[in-house]
Amino acid sequence: MTKQPEELLLLAESGRLLASVFTLLDRTPLEGRSTLEINDMVERFIVDELQARPASKGQYGYGFVLNSSINEVVCHGIPSPSDVLRNGDIVNLDITLEKNGYIADSSKTYLVGEVNPAARRLVETTQEALWQGIRAVRPGATLGDIGWAIERHAKRNGYSVVRDFCGHGIGREMHEEPEVLHYGKPGTGLMLREGMVFTIEPMLNRGRRSVRTEDDGWTVVTRDGSLSAQFEHTVAVTASGVDVLTLRPDEVQGSASL
């Protein structure tokens, strides 16, 4: 479950490359683009520019390099030429990348054009909740500490936390032990040790936490049609705390532009 120093270096390199994918997206006007167009642009960048592998493509039979989850879509949205991003949308882009046999996983929810204040607040709070969870990571802390920090922040701001999906260990495989819940009680669950690597990826809803999967078998939406947002990072437990392997250049101490 824990990674050796040489493995951590390889994971850090995958994380750095994945962060550069989001830097590309940050510079790309999303309004008027289809999610399939974004998918194809990201694939070209990962393969041709980074000389890496889009780890999601082919995983569990999935045919694309990213998930694109718009508005009420909680996660696992499928890129499509008919899903064109419009002014006022929010969209989560969830991307994985493998380099030298090790995988990094990250996602960011983007604001498309002029987004109404309620949607912006949801997105900002979700990003804050992720960082509340990250700040709980240190040797001797527990997985319950992470989940509690996330859910406390969400509830304080009037949002629900989706419980059907969780973070996960990551390394040579995309999904490894442990499962990282985004709710919990302090001092409960697995104790964290130096060398553990996992994702934290909370999904917050404006309405109830209940979700359903659409007929395509992938797309997960809120049952009540409310907006949902998500942010994700891959992190490593260090001797003194935490290293965010997929940290983007726009992020400093948990503060980032949207």
C-alpha positions in Angstrom: 0.0 0.0 0.0 2.9 2.4 0.6 5.2 3.4 -2.2 9.0 3.3 -2.2 11.0 6.5 -2.8 11.7 5.7 -6.4 8.0 5.0 -7.0 7.1 8.4 -5.5 9.5 10.1 -7.9 7.7 8.5 -10.8 4.3 9.3 -9.5 5.4 12.9 -9.0 6.5 13.1 -12.6 3.1 11.7 -13.8 1.4 14.3 -11.5 3.5 17.1 -12.9 2.6 16.2 -16.5 -1.1 15.9 -15.6 -1.0 19.3 -14.0 0.3 20.7 -17.4 -2.8 19.3 -19.1 -4.9 21.5 -16.8 -2.7 24.4 -17.6 -3.5 23.9 -21.2 -7.2 23.8 -20.4 -6.9 26.9 -18.4 -5.7 28.7 -21.5 -8.4 27.3 -23.7 -11.7 29.1 -24.2 -14.3 26.4 -23.4 -17.5 28.2 -24.4 -18.7 27.0 -27.8 -16.5 23.8 -27.8 -18.0 20.4 -27.6 -16.8 18.0 -24.9 -15.6 15.6 -27.6 -13.5 18.4 -29.1 -11.9 19.0 -25.7 -11.3 15.3 -25.3 -9.5 15.0 -28.6 -7.4 18.1 -27.8 -6.3 16.6 -24.5 -5.5 13.3 -26.1 -3.3 14.9 -28.7 -1.5 16.8 -26.0 -0.9 13.9 -23.7 0.2 11.5 -26.5 2.1 13.9 -28.8 3.5 16.6 -26.5 3.9 14.7 -23.2 4.8 11.3 -24.6 2.4 9.8 -22.0 -0.6 7.6 -22.0 -4.2 8.7 -21.3 -4.9 6.1 -18.6 -8.7 6.3 -18.7 -8.9 5.3 -22.4 -9.7 1.6 -22.5 -10.1 1.3 -18.7 -13.2 -0.8 -18.0 -14.0 -0.5 -21.6 -14.2 3.3 -21.6 -13.5 4.9 -25.0 -12.3 8.4 -24.1 -9.4 10.1 -22.3 -11.5 12.2 -19.9 -14.9 12.5 -18.2 -16.8 15.7 -18.9 -19.6 16.3 -16.4 -21.8 19.3 -17.1 -24.1 21.0 -14.5 -26.3 18.3 -12.9 -23.9 15.5 -14.1 -22.0 14.4 -11.0 -19.3 12.3 -12.6 -18.4 10.0 -15.5 -20.0 12.2 -18.2 -19.1 10.9 -21.7 -17.6 13.4 -24.2 -19.9 14.0 -27.1 -20.0 16.2 -30.2 -23.6 17.3 -29.2 -22.5 18.4 -25.7 -21.4 22.0 -26.6 -20.5 24.1 -23.6 -22.6 27.2 -23.2 -22.4 30.4 -21.3 -23.3 29.8 -17.7 -22.4 26.1 -17.6 -20.1 24.5 -15.1 -18.2 21.4 -16.3 -15.9 19.0 -14.5 -13.0 17.6 -16.5 -11.6 14.5 -14.9 -8.3 13.2 -16.5 -5.8 10.5 -15.8 -2.3 10.1 -17.2 0.3 7.3 -17.1 4.0 7.8 -17.5 6.6 5.2 -16.9 4.0 2.8 -15.6 2.6 5.1 -12.9 -0.7 6.9 -12.9 -1.9 10.3 -11.7 -5.6 11.4 -11.5 -7.0 14.9 -11.1 -10.1 16.9 -12.0 -11.2 20.5 -12.0 -14.6 22.1 -12.4 -14.5 25.0 -14.9 -16.8 28.0 -15.1 -18.0 28.6 -18.7 -18.5 32.3 -19.5 -20.6 34.2 -17.0 -21.8 31.8 -14.4 -24.5 32.8 -11.9 -23.4 33.5 -8.3 -25.1 30.3 -6.9 -23.2 28.0 -9.3 -19.9 29.9 -8.7 -20.3 29.5 -4.9 -20.9 25.8 -5.3 -17.7 25.4 -7.3 -15.7 27.5 -5.0 -16.9 25.6 -1.9 -16.2 22.3 -3.5 -12.6 23.4 -4.2 -12.3 24.6 -0.6 -13.7 21.2 0.6 -11.0 19.4 -1.3 -8.3 21.5 0.3 -9.9 21.0 3.8 -9.4 17.2 3.1 -5.9 17.6 1.9 -4.9 19.6 4.9 -6.0 16.7 7.1 -3.4 14.4 5.6 -0.4 13.6 7.7 1.2 10.5 9.3 -0.9 9.4 12.2 -4.1 11.0 10.9 -6.9 8.7 9.7 -9.1 8.5 6.6 -12.0 9.5 8.8 -10.2 12.8 9.5 -10.2 13.5 5.8 -13.8 12.7 5.3 -14.9 14.7 8.3 -13.0 17.8 7.2 -14.7 17.7 3.8 -18.2 17.0 4.9 -18.0 19.6 7.7 -17.1 22.3 5.2 -19.8 21.2 2.8 -22.5 21.1 5.4 -21.5 24.5 6.9 -22.1 26.0 3.4 -25.4 24.2 2.8 -24.3 21.5 0.4 -24.5 17.7 0.5 -21.6 15.3 -0.2 -22.2 12.4 -2.7 -21.5 9.1 -0.9 -21.7 6.8 -3.8 -18.2 7.5 -5.0 -14.9 7.9 -3.2 -11.2 8.6 -3.6 -8.8 5.7 -4.0 -5.2 4.5 -3.8 -3.3 4.9 -7.0 0.0 3.8 -8.4 0.6 1.2 -11.1 -3.1 0.7 -11.1 -5.7 3.4 -11.3 -7.7 2.0 -8.5 -5.9 0.6 -5.5 -6.5 0.4 -1.8 -7.5 2.3 0.3 -11.0 3.7 -0.4 -11.0 7.4 0.6 -14.5 8.4 1.7 -15.5 12.1 1.6 -17.5 11.8 4.9 -16.6 10.3 8.2 -15.7 10.7 11.8 -12.4 12.0 13.2 -10.0 9.4 14.5 -11.7 6.5 12.6 -10.6 4.4 9.7 -7.2 3.5 8.4 -4.3 5.4 9.9 -2.1 7.2 7.4 1.5 6.3 6.9 4.3 7.9 5.0 4.5 6.7 1.4 0.7 6.2 1.0 -0.6 7.7 -2.3 -4.3 8.2 -3.0 -6.8 10.6 -4.5 -9.2 12.9 -2.8 -12.1 13.9 -5.0 -15.2 15.2 -3.3 -18.4 15.8 -5.2 -20.8 18.4 -3.7 -24.5 18.9 -4.7 -26.6 22.0 -4.3 -29.5 19.7 -3.4 -29.7 16.2 -2.0 -26.8 13.8 -2.2 -28.8 11.1 -4.1 -27.7 10.2 -7.6 -28.6 7.9 -10.4 -26.8 6.4 -13.4 -28.3 7.0 -16.8 -29.0 4.3 -19.4 -25.5 4.6 -21.0 -24.1 2.9 -17.9 -21.6 5.7 -17.2 -23.2 9.1 -16.7 -24.2 9.8 -13.1 -26.6 12.7 -12.4 -28.2 14.2 -9.3 -31.7 12.7 -8.7 -33.2 16.1 -8.0 -31.6 17.8 -11.0 -29.5 20.1 -8.8 -26.0 21.3 -9.8 -23.0 19.2 -8.8 -19.3 20.1 -8.7 -16.1 18.1 -8.1 -12.3 18.7 -7.6 -9.6 16.1 -7.3 -5.9 15.7 -6.6 -3.5 12.9 -6.2 -1.6 13.2 -2.9 1.2 11.5 -1.1 1.7 11.2 2.6 5.1 12.6 3.6 7.1 12.4 6.8 5.8 15.9 7.7 2.4 16.1 6.1 1.3 15.9 2.4 2.6 16.4 -1.1 0.0 17.3 -3.7 1.4 15.4 -6.7 -1.0 17.0 -9.2 -0.7 20.6 -7.9 -1.3 23.1 -10.7 0.8 26.3 -11.1 -2.3 28.4 -10.3 -2.6 26.8 -6.9 -0.8 28.1 -3.8 -1.7 26.8 -0.3 -5.1 25.7 -1.5 -6.0 28.9 -3.2 -6.6 28.8 -7.0 -8.3 30.6 -9.8 -11.3 28.9 -11.4 
